[in-house]
Amino acid sequence: MSAVSFDPVAKWDARVPLLIVGAGAAGICGALAAKEVGVDAVVIERDAVPGGSTALSAGLIPAAGTRFQRAKGITDNPDCFAGDIRRKANDGAAPAALEPVACGAAPLIEWLTDFHALPFELVDSFNYPGHSALRMHGLPSRTGRELIDRLRHAAELLGIVILTESVADRLFADRDGRVRGLEIVRGNGIRERIGCETLILACSGYGGNSELVRRFIPEMAAALYFGHPGNRGDAVLWGEALGAELAYLGAHQGHGSVTTPHNILITWAVIMQGGFQVNARGQRFCDETRGYSEQAAEVLRQPGGIAWDVFDAHIAGVARQFEDFQIAESAGAILTAGTIDELVAAMDVPLDDFANEWHTVETLKTCGKVDRYGRQFAPEQRLQSPFCAVKVTGALFHTQGGLAIDATGRVKRKDGTVFPNLFAAGGAAAGISGTSAAGYLSGNGLLTATVLGRSTGQVAAALVLHQAE
Ligand SMILES: Cc1cc2nc3c(=O)[nH]c(=O)nc-3n(C[C@H](O)[C@H](O)[C@H](O)COP(=O)(O)OP(=O)(O)OC[C@H]3O[C@@H](n4cnc5c(N)ncnc54)[C@H](O)[C@@H]3O)c2cc1C
């Protein structure tokens, strides 16, 4: 159980200028940025090999105005991007973070490409709900595992120390909130105390802490948690004990398309390209294109807490660029059939209800009318044999609430002032997704982790250098 101690520490085992808890995208981007100005961060990481939720993601980062977009003739800019984030969050995106992420994303992608050799490319074969331009940037495998491995490699090349198999367990601070250091538990059970000038909490959210999920996101308390189990809400618990302001605690990224029982993510591209969802009765139940995040709770409300993604072989070809989809195919999760009757038999849903929905959807596609839920299908999205279906459920991916920060990543107290040397980034900080799952625009997670991880590393390093003068 993470805790805060206000007792003075007589002797530190080591002292470092900058400590970072968590070697996910936020922590490593912060360490890389600090190193650039000559500050050596030490990163504390629970796992033997850094991964976090970053490794579980598709590794797609949205950015507006990149050279990768320009090369493909895409017109986009940070204002338009900020507008999309704000609209999806129903005007609830944390204002302090909104402009920095919208403006900082393109430089972030180009910085990681040019200085740290991450070969980003624009994903131009489909778009995600709520983005008014093609702006997702991904690595060749479209996996977060590749993203975190390449970030770790970049850190290793620069000699950044990542203390793996080390859990930050206790935070030491003065009564006025100045952080003094951490007690960590090494893999062999030995406890060490490391003093620091400045601390960045990059240990993500509380999805791995069922008690906190029940407290802050009760509607997802029974849902499958698909994020990193080591994200146990330490930042929120330390923040609470220090008197920090906590914000947007109900916000989260859900996903309404995780195969069951295999638990493999099926990209939302299968829906956006013209697929749709039906429940176990063969009936549609909402406009799927509002977003995959809010769709998690919709799916869980259906009989048995499941739904079927229905699409075709052409769409499967688009989805196959994601390794997860290929794994789902190898696992036998994707049903394929030459006719609707055969597909329905394999799905085991009522034929009449399903055939009725199918006919309605395909007719709507030809006439371009809006359906009963408000979804508009495009004429070119008619499904062709062979047809496909996959049984899915809703899952909690990660939490978006956390420590309230100012525009530079400094953690705020309840009275609005900031702690002198405490920063937060990524899933540890309050995000830009408003107050619920519906406010999550695709990419908000890695966007805040990478962009604010980098900028927080820069500001924390500047503070270290200033204190040393
Ligand atoms: C299945 C899935 C798909 C996703 N897809 C996308 C996507 O395509 N695009 C997108 O933008 N977002 C996506 N997300 C969200 C995204 O992965 C997260 O928002 C992002 O990775 C958060 O980065 P982070 O660095 O803050 O946290 P993490 O990557 O989770 O890293 C936190 C690290 O802190 C460590 N840690 C925690 N507590 C301690 C402690 N006390 N001591 C030591 N170490 C500790 C953990 O072990 C972990 O390694 C997805 C999430 C999931 C689960």
The ligand as an ORCA input file, in Angstrom:
! r2SCAN-3c Opt
* xyz 0 1
  C      -5.403     -2.126    -24.754
  C      -5.099     -0.654    -24.772
  C      -5.080      0.015    -25.989
  C      -4.795      1.386    -26.011
  N      -4.649      2.010    -27.232
  C      -4.272      3.309    -27.276
  C      -3.954      3.963    -28.510
  O      -3.882      3.361    -29.588
  N      -3.688      5.311    -28.482
  C      -3.656      5.971    -27.297
  O      -3.429      7.191    -27.305
  N      -3.840      5.371    -26.109
  C      -4.132      4.062    -26.066
  N      -4.301      3.438    -24.848
  C      -4.018      4.212    -23.620
  C      -2.512      4.360    -23.419
  O      -1.909      3.092    -23.485
  C      -2.204      5.019    -22.077
  O      -2.943      6.212    -21.955
  C      -0.719      5.364    -21.981
  O       0.064      4.244    -22.312
  C      -0.350      5.858    -20.596
  O       1.055      6.004    -20.544
  P       1.769      6.182    -19.141
  O       3.211      6.299    -19.419
  O       1.102      7.271    -18.387
  O       1.423      4.838    -18.363
  P       1.952      3.337    -18.572
  O       2.392      3.081    -19.955
  O       0.915      2.455    -18.017
  O       3.254      3.287    -17.668
  C       3.163      3.397    -16.262
  C       4.296      2.572    -15.663
  O       4.387      2.861    -14.267
  C       4.741      1.660    -13.594
  N       4.351      1.816    -12.187
  C       3.117      2.039    -11.685
  N       3.183      2.198    -10.362
  C       4.486      2.060     -9.998
  C       5.194      2.122     -8.760
  N       4.571      2.384     -7.592
  N       6.531      1.924     -8.766
  C       7.183      1.664     -9.928
  N       6.559      1.606    -11.137
  C       5.221      1.806    -11.171
  C       3.980      0.577    -14.324
  O       4.590     -0.680    -14.125
  C       4.075      1.075    -15.773
  O       5.177      0.493    -16.438
  C      -4.573      2.079    -24.789
  C      -4.616      1.394    -23.567
  C      -4.859      0.031    -23.551
  C      -4.860     -0.687    -22.230
*
